[in-house]
């Protein structure tokens, strides 16, 4: 057999393997689309959702699926450019900025909260660690900033007068003021306003060019309208600590890119890589869930019931016993990390499994029950594991 003939046989065999792989991949992508369609269509129908966007990452490959409309008034369809409010998924961005401040040496999780804003001195925050603000364990701060607090002076007066209901570090009470102040103080430590640091530093470093706190005038046409239960168009209103707690607006492709960064995507900034890893560290065990900075985690494989319990109404609205982890425990690769988010007109969910190099974001322009989001994401991510070729 001549050398040329042998090379020809090898080339033909390689071509056959390549074609087979390509066919397998195309078939897997078709199955993925069917899985997402079969999952999303019933959710949209049952909850009367105007539009949804789903983005998935698997082994570094991204997939986008758009459904329905971004605006019922003009019939604009949901596309990869559609901007959604993500509500409390914004807290994972605030946590990343705070962890980045730690990496840069301006912020410390073990410092007292009032150290970064002298105007808070003389109140309970003299005795509360920054970490407890970031993990909702400061002592019972409420879910929302009180309506009467409308500016920075009012915010400072509120925090100075606030009296903890519980000893710091003993109860987790999910709270916008808690993690909102956490992000605010991190920005104070870096010497710039939070919004500027987010839009001029963190988001560009993450490569998120379609993610905003303030949607630019030139992109307002891509900004979806949210809808109330009564079908009224609505967008989020400004408020104290809104940027930190629920202010991010983004597209599904951008949010899945952020998820990829959390899975271990390539980032040139070493400190940013360290900051992202730091947000996955668990500081408190709360029932079946481990509370990190922004992200919440569960050992993987996990059950749907465990995820539903960890994202239940009780977890959102009632104080829960918190067991401090000493030392703190990194989530590790074998974990399911997630965060839900809502505004009056939008709903969001983001989840990822580092060990599987897989993640999902589900965005909608109407608020609908969290269990439906969890079930949809669980079904899709579980189904992905059965697909070969992706």
C-alpha positions as CSV (number, residue, x, y, z in Angstrom):
1,X,0.0,0.0,0.0
2,X,1.5,3.3,-1.0
3,X,1.8,6.3,1.4
4,X,-0.5,8.4,-0.8
5,X,-3.1,5.6,-0.7
6,X,-2.9,5.3,3.1
7,X,-3.3,9.1,3.5
8,X,-6.4,8.9,1.3
9,X,-7.9,6.2,3.5
10,X,-7.2,8.3,6.6
11,X,-8.6,11.4,5.1
12,X,-11.8,9.6,4.1
13,X,-12.1,8.2,7.6
14,X,-11.6,11.6,9.2
15,X,-14.2,13.1,6.9
16,X,-16.7,10.5,7.8
17,X,-16.1,11.1,11.6
18,X,-16.4,14.8,11.0
19,X,-19.6,14.5,9.1
20,X,-21.0,12.1,11.7
21,X,-20.1,14.5,14.5
22,X,-21.7,17.4,12.6
23,X,-24.9,15.4,12.1
24,X,-25.0,14.4,15.7
25,X,-24.6,18.0,16.8
26,X,-27.3,19.2,14.4
27,X,-29.6,16.5,15.7
28,X,-28.8,17.5,19.3
29,X,-29.5,21.1,18.6
30,X,-32.9,20.2,17.0
31,X,-33.7,18.1,20.1
32,X,-32.8,21.0,22.3
33,X,-35.1,23.4,20.4
34,X,-37.9,20.9,20.8
35,X,-37.2,20.5,24.5
36,X,-37.3,24.3,25.0
37,X,-40.4,24.8,22.9
38,X,-42.3,22.0,24.8
39,X,-41.3,23.6,28.1
40,X,-41.9,27.3,27.3
41,X,-45.1,27.2,25.4
42,X,-47.2,25.8,28.3
43,X,-45.6,28.2,30.7
44,X,-46.5,31.2,28.5
45,X,-50.1,29.9,28.0
46,X,-50.7,29.1,31.7
47,X,-49.4,32.5,32.8
48,X,-50.5,34.7,29.9
49,X,-47.0,35.9,29.2
50,X,-46.6,38.4,26.3
51,X,-43.0,37.4,25.7
52,X,-40.1,35.2,26.8
53,X,-36.4,34.9,26.1
54,X,-34.4,31.8,26.9
55,X,-30.6,31.6,26.6
56,X,-28.6,28.4,27.2
57,X,-24.9,27.7,27.4
58,X,-23.5,24.2,27.0
59,X,-19.8,23.5,26.8
60,X,-19.2,27.1,25.7
61,X,-21.9,27.1,23.0
62,X,-24.7,29.5,23.3
63,X,-28.3,29.1,22.2
64,X,-31.1,31.7,22.1
65,X,-34.8,31.2,21.8
66,X,-37.3,34.1,21.6
67,X,-41.1,33.9,22.0
68,X,-43.9,36.3,21.8
69,X,-43.7,40.1,21.9
70,X,-41.7,42.7,23.7
71,X,-44.6,45.1,23.4
72,X,-48.2,44.3,22.9
73,X,-48.9,47.8,21.7
74,X,-46.6,47.7,18.7
75,X,-46.2,43.9,18.3
76,X,-42.4,44.1,18.4
77,X,-41.2,40.5,18.7
78,X,-38.7,39.3,21.3
79,X,-35.3,39.0,19.8
80,X,-31.7,38.7,20.9
81,X,-31.7,42.5,21.2
82,X,-34.7,42.7,23.5
83,X,-33.8,44.3,26.9
84,X,-35.6,42.9,30.0
85,X,-35.6,44.0,33.6
86,X,-34.1,41.2,35.7
87,X,-35.1,42.4,39.1
88,X,-33.1,40.7,41.9
89,X,-30.8,38.9,39.6
90,X,-29.2,42.4,39.8
91,X,-28.0,41.4,43.3
92,X,-25.5,39.0,41.7
93,X,-24.0,42.0,39.9
94,X,-23.9,44.0,43.1
95,X,-22.1,41.1,44.8
96,X,-19.6,40.8,42.0
97,X,-18.8,44.5,42.3
98,X,-18.4,44.2,46.0
99,X,-16.1,41.1,45.6
100,X,-14.1,43.1,43.0
101,X,-13.7,45.9,45.6
102,X,-12.4,43.2,48.0
103,X,-9.9,41.9,45.4
104,X,-8.7,45.5,44.9
105,X,-8.1,46.0,48.6
106,X,-10.7,48.8,49.2
107,X,-13.4,46.7,50.8
108,X,-13.4,44.1,53.6
109,X,-16.2,41.7,54.4
110,X,-15.1,41.6,58.0
111,X,-15.2,45.4,58.5
112,X,-18.1,47.1,60.2
113,X,-20.7,48.6,57.8
114,X,-20.4,52.1,59.1
115,X,-16.7,52.2,58.4
116,X,-17.4,53.0,54.7
117,X,-20.0,55.6,55.3
118,X,-19.2,57.8,58.3
119,X,-22.7,59.2,58.3
120,X,-24.0,55.9,59.5
121,X,-21.8,55.9,62.7
122,X,-23.7,55.9,66.0
123,X,-26.3,53.3,64.9
124,X,-26.6,49.5,64.8
125,X,-24.4,49.4,61.7
126,X,-21.4,50.1,63.9
127,X,-21.7,46.5,65.1
128,X,-22.7,44.7,61.9
129,X,-20.2,43.3,59.5
130,X,-20.4,44.1,55.8
131,X,-20.7,40.4,55.1
132,X,-24.0,40.3,57.0
133,X,-25.5,42.9,54.7
134,X,-24.4,40.9,51.7
135,X,-26.0,37.7,53.0
136,X,-29.2,39.2,54.5
137,X,-28.1,38.3,58.0
138,X,-27.7,41.8,59.5
139,X,-30.6,41.3,61.9
140,X,-33.9,41.6,60.1
141,X,-33.8,44.4,57.6
142,X,-37.1,44.4,55.7
143,X,-37.8,43.2,52.2
144,X,-38.2,46.7,50.8
145,X,-36.9,50.1,51.5
146,X,-39.8,51.9,53.3
147,X,-41.9,54.1,51.0
148,X,-41.1,57.2,53.0
149,X,-37.3,56.9,52.3
150,X,-36.9,58.7,49.0
151,X,-33.4,60.1,48.9
152,X,-29.9,59.6,50.3
153,X,-30.4,61.7,53.4
154,X,-33.6,59.7,54.1
155,X,-31.6,56.5,53.6
156,X,-29.0,57.5,56.0
157,X,-31.5,58.5,58.6
158,X,-33.4,55.2,58.2
159,X,-30.3,53.1,58.7
160,X,-29.1,55.2,61.7
161,X,-32.5,54.7,63.4
162,X,-32.9,51.0,62.4
163,X,-32.9,48.5,65.3
164,X,-32.1,44.8,64.6
165,X,-34.8,42.3,65.5
166,X,-32.2,39.5,65.7
167,X,-28.6,39.1,66.6
168,X,-26.5,39.5,63.5
169,X,-25.6,36.3,61.8
170,X,-28.5,34.3,63.3
171,X,-31.4,34.8,60.9
172,X,-31.6,35.3,57.1
173,X,-34.3,37.7,56.0
174,X,-34.2,38.4,52.3
175,X,-33.8,42.2,51.9
176,X,-33.3,44.8,49.3
177,X,-32.0,47.4,51.8
178,X,-29.5,44.8,53.1
179,X,-27.7,43.9,49.9
180,X,-28.5,47.3,48.4
181,X,-26.5,48.9,51.2
182,X,-23.8,46.3,50.6
183,X,-23.3,47.3,47.0
184,X,-23.6,51.0,47.9
185,X,-20.8,50.7,50.5
186,X,-18.6,48.7,48.1
187,X,-18.9,51.6,45.7
188,X,-18.1,54.1,48.5
189,X,-14.9,52.2,49.2
190,X,-13.9,52.5,45.5
191,X,-14.5,56.3,45.5
192,X,-17.1,56.4,42.8
193,X,-20.9,56.2,42.5
194,X,-22.3,52.7,42.1
195,X,-24.0,53.3,38.8
196,X,-20.7,54.7,37.3
197,X,-18.7,51.8,38.6
198,X,-21.1,49.3,37.2
199,X,-21.6,50.9,33.7
200,X,-18.1,52.2,33.2
201,X,-16.0,49.5,34.9
202,X,-17.6,46.1,35.7
203,X,-20.0,45.7,32.8
204,X,-17.3,46.5,30.2
205,X,-14.8,44.2,31.9
206,X,-17.4,41.4,31.6
207,X,-18.0,42.2,28.0
208,X,-21.6,43.0,28.5
209,X,-22.3,45.7,26.0
210,X,-26.1,45.2,26.1
211,X,-26.5,45.4,29.9
212,X,-27.4,48.7,31.6
213,X,-28.7,50.3,34.7
214,X,-29.9,53.3,32.7
215,X,-31.0,52.2,29.2
216,X,-29.5,54.7,26.7
217,X,-31.9,56.7,24.6
218,X,-30.7,55.0,21.5
219,X,-31.6,51.6,22.9
220,X,-35.1,52.4,24.3
221,X,-36.6,50.8,21.2
222,X,-35.2,47.5,22.3
223,X,-36.4,47.9,25.9
224,X,-39.4,45.6,26.4
225,X,-42.5,46.8,28.2
226,X,-43.4,44.8,31.3
227,X,-47.0,44.0,32.0
228,X,-49.0,43.9,35.2
229,X,-51.5,41.2,36.1
230,X,-54.2,43.5,34.7
231,X,-52.3,43.8,31.4
232,X,-51.1,47.4,32.0
233,X,-47.7,48.2,30.4
234,X,-45.1,49.1,33.1
235,X,-41.4,49.7,33.7
236,X,-39.5,49.8,36.9
237,X,-39.7,53.1,38.9
238,X,-36.6,54.8,40.4
239,X,-36.0,54.2,44.2
240,X,-33.4,54.3,46.9
241,X,-30.8,51.5,46.4
242,X,-32.7,50.4,43.3
243,X,-29.6,50.1,41.1
244,X,-27.9,47.7,43.6
245,X,-30.9,45.6,44.4
246,X,-33.0,45.3,41.2
247,X,-31.8,47.8,38.6
248,X,-30.1,45.8,35.9
249,X,-31.7,45.7,32.4
250,X,-30.1,43.3,29.9
251,X,-30.7,40.9,27.0
252,X,-30.8,37.1,27.3
253,X,-27.5,36.7,25.3
254,X,-25.7,39.2,27.6
255,X,-27.0,37.5,30.8
256,X,-26.0,34.0,29.6
257,X,-22.5,35.5,28.9
258,X,-22.5,36.6,32.5
259,X,-23.5,33.1,33.5
260,X,-20.6,31.8,31.4
261,X,-18.2,34.1,33.3
262,X,-19.5,32.5,36.5
263,X,-19.0,29.0,35.1
264,X,-15.4,29.8,34.4
265,X,-15.3,31.6,31.1
266,X,-12.2,33.4,29.8
267,X,-11.7,36.8,31.5
268,X,-8.5,38.8,31.1
269,X,-8.8,40.5,34.5
270,X,-7.4,38.2,37.1
271,X,-9.0,40.2,40.0
272,X,-12.4,39.9,38.3
273,X,-12.0,36.1,38.0
274,X,-11.2,36.1,41.7
275,X,-14.2,38.2,42.5
276,X,-16.6,36.0,40.6
277,X,-15.3,32.9,42.4
278,X,-15.7,34.8,45.7
279,X,-19.5,35.2,45.0
280,X,-19.9,31.4,45.0
281,X,-18.5,31.0,48.5
282,X,-21.2,29.9,50.9
283,X,-21.4,31.7,54.2
284,X,-24.6,30.5,55.7
285,X,-26.7,27.3,55.5
286,X,-30.4,28.2,55.3
287,X,-32.5,25.0,55.1
288,X,-31.5,23.2,51.9
289,X,-29.8,26.3,50.5
290,X,-26.4,27.8,51.0
291,X,-26.2,31.5,50.9
292,X,-23.3,33.1,49.0
293,X,-22.9,36.6,47.8
294,X,-25.9,37.1,45.5
295,X,-25.9,33.5,44.3
296,X,-27.6,30.7,46.2
297,X,-26.3,27.1,45.8
298,X,-27.3,23.5,46.3
299,X,-25.1,20.3,46.1
300,X,-25.4,18.8,42.6
301,X,-27.2,16.6,41.6
302,X,-30.1,18.2,43.3
303,X,-33.8,17.6,43.3
304,X,-36.6,19.8,42.0
305,X,-38.2,19.8,45.4
306,X,-35.0,21.1,47.0
307,X,-34.8,23.9,44.5
308,X,-38.5,24.8,45.1
309,X,-38.0,24.8,48.8
310,X,-35.0,27.1,48.6
311,X,-36.8,29.5,46.3
312,X,-40.1,29.4,48.2
313,X,-42.3,32.3,49.4
314,X,-41.3,31.5,53.0
315,X,-37.6,32.0,52.0
316,X,-38.5,35.4,50.4
317,X,-40.8,36.8,53.0
318,X,-40.1,35.2,56.4
319,X,-36.9,35.2,58.5
320,X,-35.1,31.9,58.5
321,X,-32.6,30.3,60.8
322,X,-29.1,30.8,59.5
323,X,-26.2,28.5,60.3
324,X,-22.9,30.2,59.8
325,X,-20.3,28.1,58.0
326,X,-17.0,28.4,59.6
327,X,-14.9,28.4,57.6
328,X,-16.9,29.5,54.6
329,X,-17.4,26.8,51.9
330,X,-16.9,27.4,48.2
331,X,-19.8,26.0,46.1
332,X,-17.4,24.0,44.0
333,X,-18.0,22.6,40.5
334,X,-20.6,20.1,41.7
335,X,-23.3,22.7,42.6
336,X,-26.4,24.2,41.2
337,X,-26.2,28.0,41.6
338,X,-29.2,30.2,41.0
339,X,-31.0,33.5,41.5
340,X,-34.5,34.6,40.8
341,X,-35.6,38.1,40.1
342,X,-38.8,40.1,39.6
343,X,-40.1,43.6,39.1
344,X,-43.8,44.6,38.8
345,X,-43.7,43.8,35.1
346,X,-40.9,41.3,34.6
347,X,-39.6,38.0,35.8
348,X,-36.2,36.4,35.6
349,X,-34.3,33.3,36.6
350,X,-30.6,32.3,36.1
351,X,-29.1,29.0,37.0
352,X,-25.9,27.1,36.2
353,X,-23.9,24.0,37.0
354,X,-20.2,24.5,36.7
355,X,-19.3,20.8,36.5
356,X,-21.6,20.4,33.5
357,X,-20.5,23.7,31.9
358,X,-24.2,24.4,31.5
359,X,-26.4,27.3,32.4
360,X,-29.7,28.9,31.6
361,X,-31.5,32.2,31.8
362,X,-35.2,32.7,31.4
363,X,-36.6,36.2,31.0
364,X,-40.3,37.3,30.7
365,X,-42.0,40.7,30.4
366,X,-44.6,39.8,33.0
367,X,-44.1,38.6,36.6
368,X,-45.3,35.0,37.1
369,X,-44.8,32.5,39.9
370,X,-41.2,31.4,40.7
371,X,-42.0,27.7,40.9
372,X,-42.9,27.8,37.2
373,X,-39.5,29.3,36.4
374,X,-37.7,26.7,38.5
375,X,-39.6,23.8,37.0
376,X,-38.9,25.0,33.4
377,X,-35.2,25.6,34.0
378,X,-34.8,22.2,35.8
379,X,-36.6,20.4,33.0
380,X,-34.4,22.0,30.3
381,X,-31.0,21.6,32.2
382,X,-31.9,18.0,33.1
383,X,-32.9,17.3,29.5
384,X,-29.6,18.7,28.2
385,X,-27.7,16.1,30.0
386,X,-29.4,13.4,27.9
387,X,-28.4,15.1,24.6
388,X,-25.2,13.9,23.1
389,X,-23.6,16.1,20.5
390,X,-23.9,19.5,22.1
